[in-house]
Amino acid sequence: MNSLRVLIFGLLVSLATACGDGLGAVDVDGGETGGGSGGMTGGGGGSVPSNVTWCDVKPMLDAQCGSCHGANVMTPQPGAPTLATRAQLRAPSPAGGTMLDRSIIRMAQLPVSSAMPPGVGGAGADVALLEGWRSNAGADCAPDAGMTPFDAGVVTPICTSNLTWSLGNNGGLAMNPGEACISCHTSRNRGPRDGFMGTVYPTLHETPLCVVTNIPSGLAVQILDMSGAVRQTFSIGTFSNGNFRGGVPGMPSPYRARVVLNGVVKSEMLTAQTNGDCNSCHGTFGLNGAPGRLHW
């Protein structure tokens, strides 16, 4: 009988290392209702950084938590919620507080056999990073600091081609140049919603619906991850009105972007971003720190 008890206990300890499982019952946010030690600090000792934003947190979450809690998990783990966006981390947890609060508790939990990541627990620096983000009110990425080159002085909107799109929502790739494509398609529940959609213009302050003509050969938009590696390239076609689309939402995220002409960088985003609806910020005058249009 004693041997049987030892065997059963060993099996329970082994199960405790599965995603979402501890020695207690799994609740719907991937935590437990018993068997853990609440908010005891594990993983130890990282100092809490300041001014942490989502762009600081996202790469760590993808690396440490994405295999179970990512947006594109092929085999979801029972009890493991998706925690791939800022909104998902800021959402209420059934266990109380937010999912961010709950994540910090689970990563810092002792014993590590019931912590997250399973059987390891969160590294002190990773826990401190999340605590710093929480202290910074779950701040979004810093606004785009601008494109280069950046013009100064009086802004005078123009339409270089002197032609304005007049065919409405005809469904073609060239439709509605300069408009926020993903937002429009989402509100109408029609049309593609790729990871990245936007328009490239010859100058910085082109007017809404201005038709883009004389697109040079070799014009493209490149999407870079935060290490600077090119992850996706979108060529701008001759008959596209400067529009481009493609990619999977959130891949990569955060990201930077640049406009290239035959391999030469013409303008480049300076700070990390997560929203692929490019024209929502890169309008005639620019929003959220963007100086104006994507341009070559």
C-alpha positions as a Python dict, from the first residue, in 0.01 Angstrom:
ca = {
    (1, 'M'): (0, 0, 0),
    (2, 'N'): (283, 243, 82),
    (3, 'S'): (442, 174, -256),
    (4, 'L'): (111, 250, -427),
    (5, 'R'): (84, 583, -242),
    (6, 'V'): (436, 680, -346),
    (7, 'L'): (355, 593, -709),
    (8, 'I'): (33, 801, -704),
    (9, 'F'): (212, 1098, -547),
    (10, 'G'): (484, 1078, -812),
    (11, 'L'): (223, 1083, -1087),
    (12, 'L'): (56, 1391, -935),
    (13, 'V'): (386, 1577, -919),
    (14, 'S'): (452, 1492, -1284),
    (15, 'L'): (109, 1620, -1385),
    (16, 'A'): (178, 1945, -1200),
    (17, 'T'): (424, 2047, -1470),
    (18, 'A'): (163, 2042, -1750),
    (19, 'C'): (52, 2379, -1898),
    (20, 'G'): (-218, 2536, -1680),
    (21, 'D'): (-191, 2271, -1410),
    (22, 'G'): (-79, 2288, -1050),
    (23, 'L'): (-158, 2051, -766),
    (24, 'G'): (-493, 2221, -730),
    (25, 'A'): (-791, 2246, -966),
    (26, 'V'): (-741, 2451, -1282),
    (27, 'D'): (-955, 2762, -1308),
    (28, 'V'): (-1052, 2932, -1633),
    (29, 'D'): (-762, 3178, -1634),
    (30, 'G'): (-503, 2903, -1620),
    (31, 'G'): (-442, 2951, -1247),
    (32, 'E'): (-539, 2725, -961),
    (33, 'T'): (-798, 2725, -690),
    (34, 'G'): (-580, 2540, -444),
    (35, 'G'): (-242, 2381, -384),
    (36, 'G'): (-33, 2692, -462),
    (37, 'S'): (113, 2958, -239),
    (38, 'G'): (-61, 3267, -374),
    (39, 'G'): (160, 3567, -426),
    (40, 'M'): (479, 3436, -272),
    (41, 'T'): (779, 3556, -465),
    (42, 'G'): (961, 3301, -678),
    (43, 'G'): (1215, 3345, -953),
    (44, 'G'): (1368, 3610, -729),
    (45, 'G'): (1501, 3949, -707),
    (46, 'G'): (1465, 4148, -1030),
    (47, 'S'): (1454, 4526, -979),
    (48, 'V'): (1138, 4684, -1120),
    (49, 'P'): (1217, 4895, -1430),
    (50, 'S'): (1036, 5221, -1508),
    (51, 'N'): (855, 5348, -1818),
    (52, 'V'): (785, 4995, -1941),
    (53, 'T'): (554, 4976, -2244),
    (54, 'W'): (379, 4695, -2432),
    (55, 'C'): (666, 4691, -2683),
    (56, 'D'): (904, 4602, -2398),
    (57, 'V'): (676, 4328, -2263),
    (58, 'K'): (554, 4161, -2584),
    (59, 'P'): (884, 3994, -2691),
    (60, 'M'): (930, 3840, -2345),
    (61, 'L'): (573, 3708, -2341),
    (62, 'D'): (614, 3553, -2685),
    (63, 'A'): (939, 3385, -2584),
    (64, 'Q'): (841, 3264, -2236),
    (65, 'C'): (465, 3211, -2261),
    (66, 'G'): (378, 3195, -2632),
    (67, 'S'): (399, 2816, -2669),
    (68, 'C'): (89, 2777, -2448),
    (69, 'H'): (-67, 3124, -2435),
    (70, 'G'): (17, 3263, -2781),
    (71, 'A'): (-233, 3362, -3048),
    (72, 'N'): (-122, 3091, -3292),
    (73, 'V'): (-86, 2788, -3065),
    (74, 'M'): (-148, 2477, -3276),
    (75, 'T'): (-255, 2259, -2979),
    (76, 'P'): (-420, 2475, -2711),
    (77, 'Q'): (-359, 2356, -2356),
    (78, 'P'): (-663, 2299, -2132),
    (79, 'G'): (-713, 2596, -1902),
    (80, 'A'): (-451, 2812, -2078),
    (81, 'P'): (-605, 3144, -2190),
    (82, 'T'): (-469, 3335, -2489),
    (83, 'L'): (-250, 3620, -2363),
    (84, 'A'): (-108, 3763, -2683),
    (85, 'T'): (-240, 4119, -2685),
    (86, 'R'): (-232, 4415, -2453),
    (87, 'A'): (-612, 4401, -2418),
    (88, 'Q'): (-602, 4035, -2315),
    (89, 'L'): (-349, 4109, -2039),
    (90, 'R'): (-555, 4405, -1916),
    (91, 'A'): (-883, 4208, -1911),
    (92, 'P'): (-1039, 4100, -1578),
    (93, 'S'): (-934, 3763, -1440),
    (94, 'P'): (-1198, 3530, -1292),
    (95, 'A'): (-959, 3485, -1001),
    (96, 'G'): (-965, 3860, -927),
    (97, 'G'): (-771, 4158, -1057),
    (98, 'T'): (-656, 4154, -1419),
    (99, 'M'): (-498, 3880, -1625),
    (100, 'L'): (-172, 4074, -1584),
    (101, 'D'): (-208, 4059, -1205),
    (102, 'R'): (-279, 3689, -1225),
    (103, 'S'): (15, 3628, -1458),
    (104, 'I'): (255, 3798, -1217),
    (105, 'I'): (123, 3586, -930),
    (106, 'R'): (159, 3264, -1129),
    (107, 'M'): (512, 3345, -1248),
    (108, 'A'): (625, 3435, -896),
    (109, 'Q'): (447, 3146, -726),
    (110, 'L'): (618, 2894, -499),
    (111, 'P'): (676, 2605, -527),
    (112, 'V'): (787, 2638, -887),
    (113, 'S'): (619, 2305, -967),
    (114, 'S'): (290, 2499, -973),
    (115, 'A'): (425, 2822, -1123),
    (116, 'M'): (434, 2951, -1478),
    (117, 'P'): (622, 2866, -1700),
    (118, 'P'): (542, 2510, -1584),
    (119, 'G'): (787, 2363, -1340),
    (120, 'V'): (1026, 2657, -1380),
    (121, 'G'): (857, 2979, -1275),
    (122, 'G'): (924, 3323, -1405),
    (123, 'A'): (1276, 3462, -1406),
    (124, 'G'): (1317, 3754, -1167),
    (125, 'A'): (1384, 3995, -1452),
    (126, 'D'): (1070, 3881, -1638),
    (127, 'V'): (850, 3920, -1331),
    (128, 'A'): (1002, 4263, -1266),
    (129, 'L'): (933, 4363, -1627),
    (130, 'L'): (563, 4281, -1588),
    (131, 'E'): (553, 4461, -1254),
    (132, 'G'): (713, 4765, -1417),
    (133, 'W'): (451, 4755, -1694),
    (134, 'R'): (173, 4731, -1436),
    (135, 'S'): (320, 5029, -1250),
    (136, 'N'): (318, 5220, -1580),
    (137, 'A'): (-59, 5155, -1612),
    (138, 'G'): (-11, 4894, -1886),
    (139, 'A'): (115, 5160, -2126),
    (140, 'D'): (94, 5099, -2500),
    (141, 'C'): (399, 5131, -2723),
    (142, 'A'): (545, 5480, -2745),
    (143, 'P'): (401, 5677, -3038),
    (144, 'D'): (594, 5665, -3362),
    (145, 'A'): (871, 5921, -3335),
    (146, 'G'): (843, 5994, -3703),
    (147, 'M'): (969, 5898, -4043),
    (148, 'T'): (1292, 6015, -4197),
    (149, 'P'): (1334, 6248, -4370),
    (150, 'F'): (1102, 6476, -4171),
    (151, 'D'): (989, 6812, -4305),
    (152, 'A'): (960, 7113, -4078),
    (153, 'G'): (759, 7430, -4108),
    (154, 'V'): (417, 7495, -4262),
    (155, 'V'): (226, 7188, -4381),
    (156, 'T'): (60, 7234, -4721),
    (157, 'P'): (-154, 6935, -4828),
    (158, 'I'): (-124, 6851, -5197),
    (159, 'C'): (-233, 6585, -5444),
    (160, 'T'): (68, 6527, -5664),
    (161, 'S'): (-131, 6353, -5938),
    (162, 'N'): (-421, 6605, -5930),
    (163, 'L'): (-652, 6302, -5948),
    (164, 'T'): (-896, 6189, -5680),
    (165, 'W'): (-1040, 5839, -5642),
    (166, 'S'): (-1409, 5846, -5740),
    (167, 'L'): (-1506, 5479, -5778),
    (168, 'G'): (-1607, 5426, -5414),
    (169, 'N'): (-1588, 5081, -5255),
    (170, 'N'): (-1544, 4885, -5577),
    (171, 'G'): (-1349, 4607, -5409),
    (172, 'G'): (-1025, 4639, -5607),
    (173, 'L'): (-673, 4671, -5471),
    (174, 'A'): (-656, 5033, -5589),
    (175, 'M'): (-969, 5148, -5402),
    (176, 'N'): (-973, 5438, -5154),
    (177, 'P'): (-600, 5523, -5147),
    (178, 'G'): (-486, 5682, -4824),
    (179, 'E'): (-780, 5558, -4615),
    (180, 'A'): (-752, 5332, -4308),
    (181, 'C'): (-821, 5000, -4483),
    (182, 'I'): (-845, 4759, -4189),
    (183, 'S'): (-1068, 4991, -3985),
    (184, 'C'): (-1302, 5040, -4283),
    (185, 'H'): (-1322, 4671, -4366),
    (186, 'T'): (-1383, 4586, -4001),
    (187, 'S'): (-1663, 4841, -3959),
    (188, 'R'): (-1834, 4720, -4280),
    (189, 'N'): (-1756, 4352, -4210),
    (190, 'R'): (-1640, 4324, -4570),
    (191, 'G'): (-1307, 4301, -4746),
    (192, 'P'): (-970, 4158, -4643),
    (193, 'R'): (-817, 4234, -4305),
    (194, 'D'): (-455, 4143, -4355),
    (195, 'G'): (-186, 4204, -4099),
    (196, 'F'): (-60, 4513, -4282),
    (197, 'M'): (-251, 4748, -4513),
    (198, 'G'): (-162, 5100, -4625),
    (199, 'T'): (-65, 5339, -4904),
    (200, 'V'): (272, 5478, -5015),
    (201, 'Y'): (280, 5831, -5165),
    (202, 'P'): (543, 6043, -5339),
    (203, 'T'): (526, 6314, -5067),
    (204, 'L'): (446, 6345, -4699),
    (205, 'H'): (115, 6538, -4698),
    (206, 'E'): (-98, 6397, -4980),
    (207, 'T'): (-473, 6460, -4954),
    (208, 'P'): (-728, 6185, -4881),
    (209, 'L'): (-821, 5963, -5179),
    (210, 'C'): (-546, 6116, -5392),
    (211, 'V'): (-470, 5874, -5674),
    (212, 'V'): (-106, 5762, -5686),
    (213, 'T'): (44, 5756, -6035),
    (214, 'N'): (392, 5707, -6179),
    (215, 'I'): (488, 5450, -5917),
    (216, 'P'): (858, 5376, -5965),
    (217, 'S'): (974, 5021, -6029),
    (218, 'G'): (1130, 4856, -5726),
    (219, 'L'): (914, 5036, -5466),
    (220, 'A'): (834, 4825, -5159),
    (221, 'V'): (740, 4837, -4792),
    (222, 'Q'): (947, 4620, -4558),
    (223, 'I'): (831, 4501, -4216),
    (224, 'L'): (1114, 4451, -3965),
    (225, 'D'): (1117, 4276, -3629),
    (226, 'M'): (1279, 4449, -3334),
    (227, 'S'): (1618, 4295, -3412),
    (228, 'G'): (1611, 4474, -3749),
    (229, 'A'): (1555, 4159, -3957),
    (230, 'V'): (1322, 4196, -4256),
    (231, 'R'): (1024, 3969, -4192),
    (232, 'Q'): (791, 4067, -4478),
    (233, 'T'): (820, 4269, -4799),
    (234, 'F'): (524, 4417, -4990),
    (235, 'S'): (593, 4532, -5346),
    (236, 'I'): (390, 4832, -5466),
    (237, 'G'): (231, 4751, -5802),
    (238, 'T'): (197, 4995, -6092),
    (239, 'F'): (-185, 4984, -6087),
    (240, 'S'): (-237, 4974, -5710),
    (241, 'N'): (-267, 5350, -5639),
    (242, 'G'): (20, 5295, -5398),
    (243, 'N'): (-184, 5051, -5188),
    (244, 'F'): (-33, 4739, -5033),
    (245, 'R'): (-164, 4456, -4819),
    (246, 'G'): (-52, 4123, -4679),
    (247, 'G'): (80, 3938, -4380),
    (248, 'V'): (-83, 3784, -4075),
    (249, 'P'): (-215, 4006, -3793),
    (250, 'G'): (36, 4029, -3510),
    (251, 'M'): (330, 3883, -3705),
    (252, 'P'): (571, 4027, -3614),
    (253, 'S'): (459, 4238, -3322),
    (254, 'P'): (600, 4477, -3222),
    (255, 'Y'): (751, 4582, -3553),
    (256, 'R'): (913, 4866, -3745),
    (257, 'A'): (867, 4948, -4112),
    (258, 'R'): (1050, 5123, -4392),
    (259, 'V'): (994, 5224, -4754),
    (260, 'V'): (1264, 5113, -4996),
    (261, 'L'): (1324, 5190, -5364),
    (262, 'N'): (1542, 4934, -5541),
    (263, 'G'): (1692, 4843, -5206),
    (264, 'V'): (1764, 5202, -5099),
    (265, 'V'): (1584, 5312, -4780),
    (266, 'K'): (1372, 5621, -4854),
    (267, 'S'): (1194, 5654, -4518),
    (268, 'E'): (1200, 5447, -4203),
    (269, 'M'): (987, 5419, -3889),
    (270, 'L'): (1194, 5494, -3582),
    (271, 'T'): (996, 5329, -3303),
    (272, 'A'): (816, 4999, -3241),
    (273, 'Q'): (451, 4961, -3340),
    (274, 'T'): (177, 4700, -3308),
    (275, 'N'): (-102, 4836, -3533),
    (276, 'G'): (-78, 4721, -3897),
    (277, 'D'): (-351, 4959, -4021),
    (278, 'C'): (-86, 5200, -4146),
    (279, 'N'): (-308, 5479, -4280),
    (280, 'S'): (-486, 5510, -3944),
    (281, 'C'): (-181, 5710, -3829),
    (282, 'H'): (-14, 5799, -4160),
    (283, 'G'): (-282, 6035, -4291),
    (284, 'T'): (-243, 6376, -4453),
    (285, 'F'): (-125, 6540, -4131),
    (286, 'G'): (-36, 6229, -3931),
    (287, 'L'): (-165, 6110, -3595),
    (288, 'N'): (-8, 5963, -3280),
    (289, 'G'): (332, 6106, -3360),
    (290, 'A'): (337, 6010, -3729),
    (291, 'P'): (442, 6312, -3939),
    (292, 'G'): (224, 6228, -4238),
    (293, 'R'): (204, 5976, -4520),
    (294, 'L'): (422, 5677, -4589),
    (295, 'H'): (629, 5807, -4879),
    (296, 'W'): (919, 5737, -5112),
}
